[in-house]
Amino acid sequence: MAARAYWQGQIRLALVSIPVEIYSATRSGAQISFHQIHEPSGKRIKYEKVAPGIGPVDADEIIKGFEVEKGEYVLLDQDEIDAVKLESKKTLELTQFVDAHEIDVLYYEKPYFVIPADDLAEEAFIVLREALRRTKKVGLGQLAMRGREYIVSLKPCGRGMVLETLRYADEVHRAQGYFRDIPDDKPEPELLDLAEALIEKKAAAFDPKEFHNRYVDALKELIERKRKAHGKKIIEEKDDGPVRSGSNVVDLMAALKKSMEKSGNATATRAASTKKAPAKKPAARKTPAKTPAKKSA
């Protein structure tokens, strides 16, 4: 568990208050960070905070300001901003409960683990968790964290609960603006059957460990090759697969059938390795035991 909670406060349901702590449920994945370099000298580029007509300024001379008119600002100290009174800074009041499927995936932003703050809070915490689980509902409320108030959802997760920050309505684009030019045509039944069959062949339980950040690995390999080449320019040969025809007409039926064949072969190979392997294991163990005996004789 993280040494420091992201937020501490209480969940309130009517007259019941439950002290809780919230921890970030995610972390940044592997990535390659680049710096900007002045190529002729090899020196790293630095950025300074400057004021027009004054030049570089110290960090302790900088405060926040809101522009009310062109060039006119209302200045605010950080302690003034921190003193803004908002009940949701310390209390998450559950004001509504909805079915999980009612919340569009576009609204979800970031997950957090929620745990009871102490032993005394455990009983009420468990009651709320199990009530949400039995009713299959998600609790909604608003919570202020790190200078912003969020809409949040709360749902059971194992022995604990997960809180997810949600976007406000004005932060999500309307899908119609992007989808309206897509024709509302019905696909041919045979094509649809083939596509469904292909999906079924590739269906499996989700396991995030099956996916790996290949781009990071490729960049690391490039950096190592560049280092060994002493700065010589390296351009990877592109392999984008078969060149596509300029025609918009695609034999979708043939493509789906070919995909089915490839998927079928791969699926059969996987099935054979998983199903037949256990049956062959006893025989495989006996064979090595007999072979040395014959050789020694």
C-alpha positions as CSV (number, residue, x, y, z in Angstrom):
1,M,0.0,0.0,0.0
2,A,1.2,3.5,-0.7
3,A,2.7,5.3,2.3
4,R,0.6,8.4,1.8
5,A,-3.1,8.6,0.9
6,Y,-4.2,10.7,-2.0
7,W,-7.2,11.9,-0.1
8,Q,-8.6,11.4,3.4
9,G,-12.1,12.2,4.5
10,Q,-15.5,10.5,4.9
11,I,-18.1,9.0,2.8
12,R,-21.6,10.1,3.9
13,L,-24.8,8.2,3.2
14,A,-27.7,10.0,4.8
15,L,-26.8,10.2,8.5
16,V,-24.0,7.6,8.3
17,S,-20.4,8.8,7.9
18,I,-17.6,6.4,7.1
19,P,-13.9,7.6,7.5
20,V,-11.9,6.5,4.5
21,E,-8.6,6.9,2.7
22,I,-8.2,7.0,-1.1
23,Y,-5.1,5.7,-2.9
24,S,-4.3,5.9,-6.6
25,A,-5.1,2.6,-8.3
26,T,-2.8,3.2,-11.3
27,R,0.8,4.2,-12.0
28,S,2.6,5.5,-15.0
29,G,3.9,2.8,-17.3
30,A,7.3,2.4,-18.8
31,Q,8.2,5.3,-21.1
32,I,11.2,6.9,-22.7
33,S,11.8,10.5,-21.8
34,F,13.7,12.8,-24.2
35,H,15.4,16.1,-23.5
36,Q,15.7,18.9,-26.0
37,I,19.4,19.4,-27.0
38,H,21.2,22.2,-28.8
39,E,22.7,20.1,-31.6
40,P,25.9,22.2,-32.4
41,S,27.0,22.2,-28.8
42,G,25.3,19.1,-27.4
43,K,24.1,21.2,-24.5
44,R,20.7,20.6,-22.9
45,I,18.1,23.3,-23.5
46,K,16.9,25.1,-20.3
47,Y,13.8,27.2,-19.8
48,E,13.6,30.2,-17.6
49,K,10.6,32.1,-16.3
50,V,10.8,35.7,-17.4
51,A,8.6,38.8,-17.2
52,P,8.6,41.1,-20.2
53,G,10.9,44.1,-19.6
54,I,12.2,42.6,-16.4
55,G,13.9,39.3,-17.4
56,P,14.3,36.1,-15.3
57,V,12.3,36.1,-12.0
58,D,12.6,34.0,-8.9
59,A,10.0,31.3,-8.1
60,D,9.0,33.0,-4.8
61,E,8.0,36.1,-6.8
62,I,5.4,34.3,-8.8
63,I,1.7,34.1,-7.8
64,K,-1.4,33.0,-9.6
65,G,-3.6,35.5,-11.5
66,F,-6.9,35.4,-13.3
67,E,-7.2,37.7,-16.4
68,V,-10.5,39.7,-16.1
69,E,-9.7,42.1,-18.9
70,K,-6.9,42.3,-21.5
71,G,-3.7,42.8,-19.4
72,E,-5.6,43.1,-16.1
73,Y,-5.4,40.4,-13.5
74,V,-6.9,39.5,-10.2
75,L,-4.0,38.1,-8.1
76,L,-4.5,35.3,-5.6
77,D,-2.1,33.8,-3.1
78,Q,-2.1,30.0,-2.7
79,D,-3.3,30.2,0.9
80,E,-6.3,32.2,-0.3
81,I,-7.1,29.5,-2.9
82,D,-6.6,26.8,-0.2
83,A,-9.0,28.6,2.1
84,V,-12.0,28.3,-0.3
85,K,-14.6,26.5,1.7
86,L,-16.1,23.4,0.0
87,E,-17.7,20.6,1.9
88,S,-16.6,18.1,-0.7
89,K,-13.0,18.7,0.3
90,K,-13.5,16.4,3.3
91,T,-16.8,14.7,2.6
92,L,-18.0,12.6,-0.3
93,E,-21.8,12.6,0.0
94,L,-23.5,9.9,-2.0
95,T,-26.5,11.7,-3.5
96,Q,-27.6,9.2,-6.2
97,F,-27.3,5.6,-7.1
98,V,-27.5,4.3,-10.7
99,D,-26.9,1.1,-12.7
100,A,-23.3,0.8,-13.8
101,H,-24.3,0.5,-17.5
102,E,-26.0,3.9,-17.3
103,I,-22.6,5.7,-17.2
104,D,-21.1,6.0,-20.6
105,V,-17.5,4.9,-20.8
106,L,-16.5,8.3,-22.1
107,Y,-17.1,9.8,-18.7
108,Y,-14.7,7.6,-16.7
109,E,-11.4,9.2,-16.0
110,K,-9.2,7.7,-13.3
111,P,-9.7,5.0,-10.6
112,Y,-8.7,5.0,-6.9
113,F,-8.8,2.4,-4.2
114,V,-11.0,3.2,-1.2
115,I,-10.3,1.6,2.2
116,P,-11.6,2.2,5.7
117,A,-9.5,4.7,7.6
118,D,-9.5,2.7,10.9
119,D,-11.0,-0.3,12.6
120,L,-14.0,1.6,13.8
121,A,-15.0,2.4,10.2
122,E,-14.8,-1.2,8.9
123,E,-18.3,-2.3,9.9
124,A,-20.1,0.6,8.1
125,F,-17.6,0.3,5.2
126,I,-18.5,-3.4,4.7
127,V,-22.2,-2.7,5.0
128,L,-22.1,-0.1,2.2
129,R,-19.8,-2.2,0.0
130,E,-22.2,-5.2,0.3
131,A,-25.3,-3.1,-0.2
132,L,-23.9,-1.8,-3.4
133,R,-22.9,-5.3,-4.5
134,R,-26.4,-6.8,-3.8
135,T,-28.3,-3.9,-5.4
136,K,-25.8,-3.8,-8.4
137,K,-25.8,-0.1,-8.1
138,V,-23.0,2.6,-8.3
139,G,-22.9,5.5,-5.9
140,L,-22.5,9.0,-7.2
141,G,-21.3,12.2,-5.5
142,Q,-18.8,15.0,-5.8
143,L,-15.4,15.2,-4.3
144,A,-12.7,18.0,-4.2
145,M,-9.1,16.9,-4.7
146,R,-5.9,18.8,-5.5
147,G,-7.6,22.0,-6.5
148,R,-10.6,20.6,-8.5
149,E,-14.0,19.2,-7.7
150,Y,-14.9,15.9,-9.5
151,I,-18.0,13.9,-10.1
152,V,-17.1,10.5,-8.7
153,S,-18.6,7.0,-8.8
154,L,-18.2,4.4,-6.0
155,K,-18.5,0.6,-6.5
156,P,-17.4,-2.6,-4.8
157,C,-14.0,-4.2,-5.7
158,G,-13.0,-7.3,-3.8
159,R,-12.8,-6.5,-0.1
160,G,-12.6,-2.8,-0.8
161,M,-14.2,-0.3,-3.1
162,V,-13.1,1.6,-6.1
163,L,-13.8,5.3,-6.6
164,E,-13.6,6.6,-10.2
165,T,-13.4,10.3,-11.2
166,L,-15.9,11.2,-14.0
167,R,-15.8,14.0,-16.5
168,Y,-18.5,16.7,-16.5
169,A,-21.0,16.8,-19.4
170,D,-19.3,19.9,-21.0
171,E,-15.9,18.0,-21.1
172,V,-17.2,15.2,-23.4
173,H,-17.7,15.7,-27.1
174,R,-21.0,14.7,-28.6
175,A,-20.5,11.5,-30.6
176,Q,-23.1,12.6,-33.2
177,G,-20.8,15.2,-34.5
178,Y,-18.3,12.5,-35.5
179,F,-20.6,9.7,-36.4
180,R,-23.3,11.4,-38.4
181,D,-21.6,10.8,-41.8
182,I,-21.4,7.1,-41.2
183,P,-24.2,5.4,-43.3
184,D,-26.9,3.6,-41.3
185,D,-26.7,0.5,-43.6
186,K,-27.5,-3.1,-42.6
187,P,-24.6,-5.5,-43.3
188,E,-25.1,-8.6,-45.4
189,P,-26.1,-11.6,-43.2
190,E,-23.3,-13.8,-44.5
191,L,-20.7,-11.1,-43.9
192,L,-22.0,-10.5,-40.4
193,D,-22.0,-14.2,-39.6
194,L,-18.3,-14.5,-40.7
195,A,-17.3,-11.4,-38.6
196,E,-19.1,-12.9,-35.6
197,A,-17.5,-16.3,-36.0
198,L,-14.0,-14.6,-36.3
199,I,-14.7,-12.7,-33.0
200,E,-15.8,-15.9,-31.3
201,K,-12.6,-17.7,-32.4
202,K,-10.5,-14.9,-30.9
203,A,-12.6,-14.5,-27.7
204,A,-10.7,-15.0,-24.5
205,A,-10.6,-13.8,-20.9
206,F,-9.0,-10.4,-20.5
207,D,-5.4,-10.6,-19.1
208,P,-3.5,-7.3,-19.2
209,K,-0.2,-9.3,-18.9
210,E,-0.7,-10.5,-22.4
211,F,0.0,-7.0,-23.7
212,H,3.4,-5.3,-23.6
213,N,4.6,-1.8,-24.6
214,R,6.5,-2.7,-27.7
215,Y,7.2,0.9,-28.7
216,V,9.3,1.5,-25.5
217,D,11.3,-1.7,-26.3
218,A,11.9,-0.5,-29.9
219,L,13.0,2.9,-28.7
220,K,15.4,1.3,-26.2
221,E,16.9,-0.9,-28.9
222,L,17.2,2.2,-31.2
223,I,19.0,4.2,-28.5
224,E,21.4,1.3,-27.9
225,R,22.1,0.9,-31.6
226,K,22.7,4.6,-31.9
227,R,25.1,4.6,-29.0
228,K,27.1,1.7,-30.5
229,A,27.1,3.5,-33.9
230,H,28.7,6.6,-32.2
231,G,25.9,8.9,-33.4
232,K,25.6,7.6,-36.9
233,K,22.0,8.1,-38.3
234,I,19.9,5.0,-38.1
235,I,16.7,4.7,-40.1
236,E,14.5,1.6,-39.5
237,E,13.3,-0.1,-42.7
238,K,9.6,0.2,-42.8
239,D,7.5,-3.0,-43.3
240,D,3.9,-1.9,-43.6
241,G,2.8,-5.2,-45.0
242,P,1.3,-5.7,-48.5
243,V,0.6,-2.5,-50.5
244,R,-3.0,-1.6,-50.5
245,S,-4.8,-1.1,-53.8
246,G,-5.9,2.4,-54.7
247,S,-9.4,1.1,-55.3
248,N,-12.0,1.6,-52.6
249,V,-13.6,-1.8,-53.6
250,V,-12.4,-4.5,-51.1
251,D,-13.4,-8.1,-51.3
252,L,-14.6,-8.2,-47.7
253,M,-16.0,-11.7,-48.0
254,A,-12.6,-13.1,-49.2
255,A,-10.7,-11.2,-46.5
256,L,-13.0,-12.5,-43.7
257,K,-12.8,-16.0,-45.0
258,K,-9.0,-15.9,-45.1
259,S,-8.9,-14.4,-41.6
260,M,-11.1,-17.3,-40.4
261,E,-8.7,-19.8,-41.9
262,K,-5.7,-18.2,-40.2
263,S,-7.5,-17.8,-36.9
264,G,-8.8,-21.4,-37.2
265,N,-5.2,-22.8,-37.6
266,A,-3.9,-20.7,-34.7
267,T,-6.8,-21.7,-32.5
268,A,-6.4,-25.4,-33.4
269,T,-2.7,-25.2,-32.6
270,R,-3.4,-23.6,-29.2
271,A,-6.2,-26.0,-28.4
272,A,-4.0,-29.0,-29.3
273,S,-1.1,-27.7,-27.1
274,T,-3.4,-27.1,-24.1
275,K,-5.7,-30.2,-24.4
276,K,-3.2,-32.8,-25.6
277,A,-0.3,-31.8,-23.5
278,P,-1.7,-33.1,-20.2
279,A,-2.5,-36.5,-21.7
280,K,1.0,-36.8,-23.1
281,K,2.9,-35.8,-20.0
282,P,2.8,-39.3,-18.3
283,A,4.2,-40.9,-21.5
284,A,6.8,-38.3,-21.8
285,R,8.0,-39.0,-18.3
286,K,8.3,-42.7,-18.8
287,T,10.2,-42.5,-22.1
288,P,13.3,-40.8,-20.7
289,A,13.4,-43.4,-17.9
290,K,13.4,-46.4,-20.3
291,T,15.9,-44.9,-22.8
292,P,18.9,-44.7,-20.4
293,A,18.2,-48.3,-19.2
294,K,18.4,-49.7,-22.8
295,K,21.6,-47.7,-23.5
296,S,23.3,-48.9,-20.3
297,A,22.5,-52.5,-21.1
